Amino acid sequence: MWYPFTAQLPRFNENVAAKEKISMVSSSLFLDSPDDKTLRHSLSYGCRQQYAETLNSHSKKFPFGIASSGLCINLLDEMPALDMQRPTEFTECLIQYFIPEKLVMESFHRLEMDHLMWWKKLSNSKDFSCERIGDELASTASHIVYSCPHGNTTVESIDVSGPHTELELSPYVIEARISVDVAMLVLLHDAYKETSDKHTQMLSFHQRLAPYKLGILFNGEDMDSLGIIADYITSELRKEAIMIQTDCTSVDQTRLQQSGVPYVVQLTDKTIHDGTVYLQDLSASTKEMVHATKLKEIIVRYVNSM
């Protein structure tokens, strides 16, 4: 069930890449050495191998970045800053920014604030903060930390290194990394809510992170015709990689809300005659009437808004 949820975080790399001078790359699961093949414990090495090609593609002009996401093998003794128990395997999202010396600290501080704002926008509690490592003024490393009654957990680490004289033009590197597994647990914890009597539990996700973006409710007599319309809506939205909960009746709206579905579209007998549907935002309890052919455009715009 949660695969669509975990898939949203690697897409953060893709969204950043679309807005900035960042190239998405993939690399081998192994770190090749003369003696053997060692399973990678980070994406850093593979990204760094793409530096020369990426530098040329940017006409040897800084700044630019390289981003990747993929499976890594956990080395617990090298990850003391991460507080939760770690599985043997984990999925990492990594962005490396290659920066000239004169821009490195300015870029580091801007990246730190931009990424902190991203975490706060995607959360409900806003319990995220930056913790500098070492001297506050001269620090070149920081953690973005989630605070809750159970303790603090690092969700992202950002650090500066360089100059890297082994690379052409000797750049500085700002590296931001996320463990998708840890981020998923943190965002699930943040989304979990209970009513005051503790009888009802629900998940409240930002629309960008909800596993299912839309639920389709049937409230009419001609179920065969409504099913055809629902199939059309589902087909159109799946072209945009939007997951949908289908085959729900009007009594299932509470269940959809509890599972974190942000939007519901209601099909009625009126839909069969004029193509109009009711679109409801469950978080705001607002409802609007739209034509079924316009639904994809509206949902894509709502889901992609930040």
C-alpha positions as CSV (number, residue, x, y, z in Angstrom):
1,M,0.0,0.0,0.0
2,W,2.7,2.5,0.9
3,Y,4.8,2.1,-2.3
4,P,3.1,5.2,-3.9
5,F,4.0,7.1,-0.7
6,T,7.7,6.2,-0.7
7,A,7.8,7.0,-4.4
8,Q,7.0,10.7,-3.7
9,L,10.3,11.4,-2.0
10,P,12.6,10.4,-4.9
11,R,10.4,12.7,-7.0
12,F,11.6,15.6,-4.9
13,N,14.9,15.2,-6.7
14,E,13.1,15.2,-10.0
15,N,11.2,18.3,-9.1
16,V,14.3,20.2,-8.0
17,A,16.1,19.0,-11.1
18,A,13.3,20.4,-13.3
19,K,13.8,23.9,-11.7
20,E,17.5,24.1,-11.4
21,K,20.7,23.1,-13.3
22,I,20.6,19.5,-12.0
23,S,21.1,16.3,-13.9
24,M,19.4,13.1,-12.8
25,V,21.7,10.0,-13.0
26,S,21.7,6.4,-12.1
27,S,24.7,4.3,-11.0
28,S,25.7,0.7,-10.2
29,L,24.8,-1.0,-6.9
30,F,28.4,-1.9,-6.6
31,L,31.5,0.1,-5.9
32,D,34.0,-1.3,-8.3
33,S,37.6,-1.8,-7.0
34,P,40.6,-3.7,-8.3
35,D,40.1,-6.5,-5.8
36,D,36.4,-7.1,-5.5
37,K,32.9,-5.6,-5.8
38,T,31.6,-3.9,-2.7
39,L,28.0,-3.0,-2.3
40,R,27.5,0.8,-2.1
41,H,26.6,2.4,1.2
42,S,25.9,5.8,-0.4
43,L,25.2,7.3,-3.8
44,S,28.0,9.8,-3.5
45,Y,30.6,7.7,-5.4
46,G,28.3,7.0,-8.3
47,C,27.2,10.6,-8.6
48,R,30.8,11.9,-8.5
49,Q,31.7,9.5,-11.4
50,Q,29.2,11.5,-13.5
51,Y,31.0,14.8,-12.8
52,A,33.2,15.1,-15.9
53,E,30.3,14.4,-18.3
54,T,27.9,16.7,-16.5
55,L,30.5,19.5,-16.4
56,N,30.9,19.3,-20.1
57,S,27.1,19.4,-20.6
58,H,27.0,22.6,-18.7
59,S,29.8,24.2,-20.8
60,K,32.2,24.0,-17.7
61,K,30.2,26.6,-15.9
62,F,29.2,26.5,-12.2
63,P,27.0,26.0,-10.4
64,F,25.3,22.8,-11.4
65,G,24.1,19.7,-9.6
66,I,23.8,15.9,-9.9
67,A,20.9,14.0,-8.3
68,S,20.2,10.3,-7.8
69,S,18.0,7.9,-5.8
70,G,18.5,4.2,-5.2
71,L,19.1,1.3,-2.9
72,C,22.1,1.3,-0.6
73,I,23.5,-1.0,2.1
74,N,23.5,0.4,5.6
75,L,26.7,0.8,7.6
76,L,25.4,1.6,11.1
77,D,28.8,2.6,12.5
78,E,29.1,5.3,9.8
79,M,25.6,6.8,10.5
80,P,25.7,7.9,14.2
81,A,23.5,11.0,13.5
82,L,20.5,8.9,12.5
83,D,18.6,7.8,15.6
84,M,16.1,5.2,14.5
85,Q,17.0,1.5,14.1
86,R,18.1,1.0,10.5
87,P,17.4,-2.0,8.2
88,T,20.2,-3.6,6.3
89,E,19.1,-1.9,3.1
90,F,17.8,1.6,2.7
91,T,16.8,3.9,-0.2
92,E,18.7,7.1,-0.5
93,C,18.0,10.4,-2.3
94,L,21.1,12.5,-3.0
95,I,21.8,15.8,-4.6
96,Q,25.4,17.1,-5.1
97,Y,25.8,20.7,-6.0
98,F,29.2,21.7,-7.5
99,I,30.0,25.3,-6.5
100,P,32.9,27.7,-7.0
101,E,34.6,28.8,-3.8
102,K,33.2,32.3,-3.8
103,L,29.6,31.1,-3.7
104,V,29.9,28.0,-1.5
105,M,28.8,29.4,1.9
106,E,26.0,31.5,0.4
107,S,24.8,28.5,-1.5
108,F,25.0,26.3,1.6
109,H,22.9,28.6,3.7
110,R,20.3,29.1,1.0
111,L,20.0,25.3,0.4
112,E,19.7,24.7,4.1
113,M,16.8,27.1,4.4
114,D,15.1,26.0,1.2
115,H,15.2,22.3,2.2
116,L,14.0,23.1,5.8
117,M,11.0,25.0,4.2
118,W,10.2,22.0,2.0
119,W,10.0,19.7,5.1
120,K,7.8,22.2,6.9
121,K,5.5,22.6,3.9
122,L,5.0,18.8,3.7
123,S,4.3,18.4,7.4
124,N,1.4,19.1,9.7
125,S,3.2,19.8,13.0
126,K,6.1,21.9,11.5
127,D,8.4,20.3,14.1
128,F,11.4,20.5,11.8
129,S,14.6,22.5,12.5
130,C,18.2,22.9,11.4
131,E,21.0,21.9,13.7
132,R,24.5,23.0,12.8
133,I,27.3,20.6,13.4
134,G,30.3,22.2,15.2
135,D,30.8,26.0,15.4
136,E,27.5,27.8,14.5
137,L,29.2,30.5,12.4
138,A,31.9,28.5,10.7
139,S,29.9,25.3,10.3
140,T,29.9,23.5,7.0
141,A,27.4,20.8,7.9
142,S,23.9,20.6,9.3
143,H,21.1,18.2,10.0
144,I,17.4,18.8,9.4
145,V,15.8,17.3,12.5
146,Y,12.3,16.2,13.3
147,S,11.3,16.6,17.0
148,C,8.5,14.6,18.6
149,P,7.8,13.2,22.1
150,H,9.7,10.1,21.3
151,G,12.9,12.0,20.6
152,N,14.7,13.7,17.7
153,T,15.4,12.1,14.3
154,T,17.6,13.4,11.5
155,V,15.7,13.4,8.2
156,E,18.3,15.1,6.0
157,S,22.0,15.9,6.2
158,I,23.6,18.7,4.3
159,D,27.4,19.2,4.3
160,V,30.1,21.1,2.3
161,S,33.4,19.6,1.2
162,G,36.3,20.8,-0.9
163,P,38.1,22.0,-2.8
164,H,38.1,18.7,-4.7
165,T,41.4,19.0,-6.6
166,E,41.0,15.5,-8.1
167,L,38.1,16.9,-10.1
168,E,38.5,19.3,-13.0
169,L,38.3,23.0,-11.9
170,S,38.5,21.9,-8.3
171,P,34.9,22.5,-7.2
172,Y,33.4,22.6,-3.7
173,V,30.6,20.1,-3.2
174,I,27.4,20.7,-1.2
175,E,25.8,17.3,-0.6
176,A,22.2,16.8,0.6
177,R,21.0,13.3,1.4
178,I,17.8,11.8,2.6
179,S,17.0,8.2,3.7
180,V,13.6,7.5,2.2
181,D,12.9,4.8,4.8
182,V,13.5,7.3,7.7
183,A,11.6,10.1,6.0
184,M,8.6,7.8,5.4
185,L,8.4,6.8,9.1
186,V,8.7,10.5,10.2
187,L,6.1,11.7,7.8
188,L,3.7,8.8,8.8
189,H,4.2,9.8,12.4
190,D,3.6,13.4,11.6
191,A,0.4,12.5,9.6
192,Y,-1.1,10.3,12.3
193,K,-4.0,11.9,14.2
194,E,-6.5,10.8,16.9
195,T,-9.8,12.3,18.0
196,S,-10.0,13.5,21.5
197,D,-11.8,10.3,22.6
198,K,-9.1,8.2,20.8
199,H,-11.8,6.2,19.1
200,T,-11.0,7.4,15.6
201,Q,-7.5,7.4,14.0
202,M,-6.7,9.1,10.7
203,L,-3.8,10.1,8.5
204,S,-3.5,13.7,7.3
205,F,-1.1,14.0,4.4
206,H,0.0,16.9,2.3
207,Q,-1.5,16.3,-1.1
208,R,1.9,15.7,-2.6
209,L,2.6,12.8,-0.3
210,A,-0.8,11.1,-0.1
211,P,-0.5,7.6,-1.5
212,Y,-4.0,8.0,-3.2
213,K,-4.9,11.4,-4.4
214,L,-8.5,10.9,-5.2
215,G,-11.4,8.7,-4.1
216,I,-14.4,8.1,-6.4
217,L,-17.8,7.8,-4.7
218,F,-20.8,6.3,-6.4
219,N,-24.2,7.9,-5.4
220,G,-26.7,6.9,-8.1
221,E,-28.9,4.2,-9.5
222,D,-27.3,3.4,-12.8
223,M,-24.1,1.8,-11.5
224,D,-23.1,0.4,-14.9
225,S,-23.0,3.8,-16.5
226,L,-21.3,5.4,-13.5
227,G,-18.7,2.6,-13.7
228,I,-17.9,3.6,-17.3
229,I,-17.4,7.2,-16.3
230,A,-15.2,6.2,-13.3
231,D,-13.1,4.0,-15.6
232,Y,-12.6,7.1,-17.9
233,I,-11.5,9.3,-14.9
234,T,-9.2,6.6,-13.6
235,S,-7.6,6.1,-17.0
236,E,-7.0,9.8,-17.5
237,L,-5.5,10.4,-14.1
238,R,-3.2,7.3,-14.2
239,K,-1.6,8.9,-17.3
240,E,-0.4,11.5,-14.8
241,A,0.7,8.8,-12.3
242,I,-2.1,9.7,-9.9
243,M,-3.3,6.8,-7.8
244,I,-7.1,6.6,-7.2
245,Q,-9.3,4.7,-4.7
246,T,-12.3,3.3,-6.7
247,D,-15.4,1.2,-6.0
248,C,-16.5,3.3,-3.0
249,T,-20.0,4.2,-2.0
250,S,-21.1,7.3,-0.2
251,V,-20.7,5.7,3.2
252,D,-17.0,5.2,2.5
253,Q,-16.1,8.9,2.6
254,T,-15.0,8.7,6.2
255,R,-12.8,5.7,5.5
256,L,-11.2,7.7,2.6
257,Q,-10.6,10.6,4.9
258,Q,-9.1,8.4,7.6
259,S,-6.6,6.9,5.1
260,G,-5.4,10.4,4.0
261,V,-7.0,10.7,0.6
262,P,-7.2,14.5,0.0
263,Y,-9.9,14.7,-2.7
264,V,-13.1,12.9,-3.5
265,V,-15.2,13.0,-6.6
266,Q,-18.8,12.0,-6.4
267,L,-20.6,10.5,-9.4
268,T,-24.4,10.8,-9.4
269,D,-27.1,10.1,-11.9
270,K,-26.8,13.8,-13.0
271,T,-23.2,12.9,-14.1
272,I,-24.7,10.5,-16.7
273,H,-26.9,13.2,-18.3
274,D,-24.6,16.3,-18.3
275,G,-21.1,15.0,-17.4
276,T,-20.8,17.1,-14.2
277,V,-19.3,15.7,-11.0
278,Y,-18.8,17.0,-7.5
279,L,-15.2,17.5,-6.4
280,Q,-14.6,17.8,-2.6
281,D,-11.5,18.8,-0.7
282,L,-11.7,16.7,2.4
283,S,-9.3,18.8,4.4
284,A,-11.2,22.0,3.8
285,S,-14.7,20.5,3.4
286,T,-15.2,22.6,0.2
287,K,-17.1,21.2,-2.8
288,E,-17.2,22.4,-6.4
289,M,-19.0,21.1,-9.5
290,V,-16.8,20.4,-12.5
291,H,-17.2,18.6,-15.8
292,A,-15.6,15.1,-15.9
293,T,-13.4,16.1,-18.9
294,K,-11.9,18.9,-16.9
295,L,-11.3,16.9,-13.8
296,K,-7.7,15.7,-14.8
297,E,-6.5,19.2,-15.3
298,I,-7.9,20.4,-12.0
299,I,-6.6,17.5,-9.9
300,V,-3.1,17.7,-11.5
301,R,-3.0,21.4,-10.6
302,Y,-4.2,20.9,-7.0
303,V,-1.8,17.9,-6.4
304,N,1.2,19.7,-7.8
305,S,0.6,22.9,-5.8
306,M,2.9,23.5,-2.8
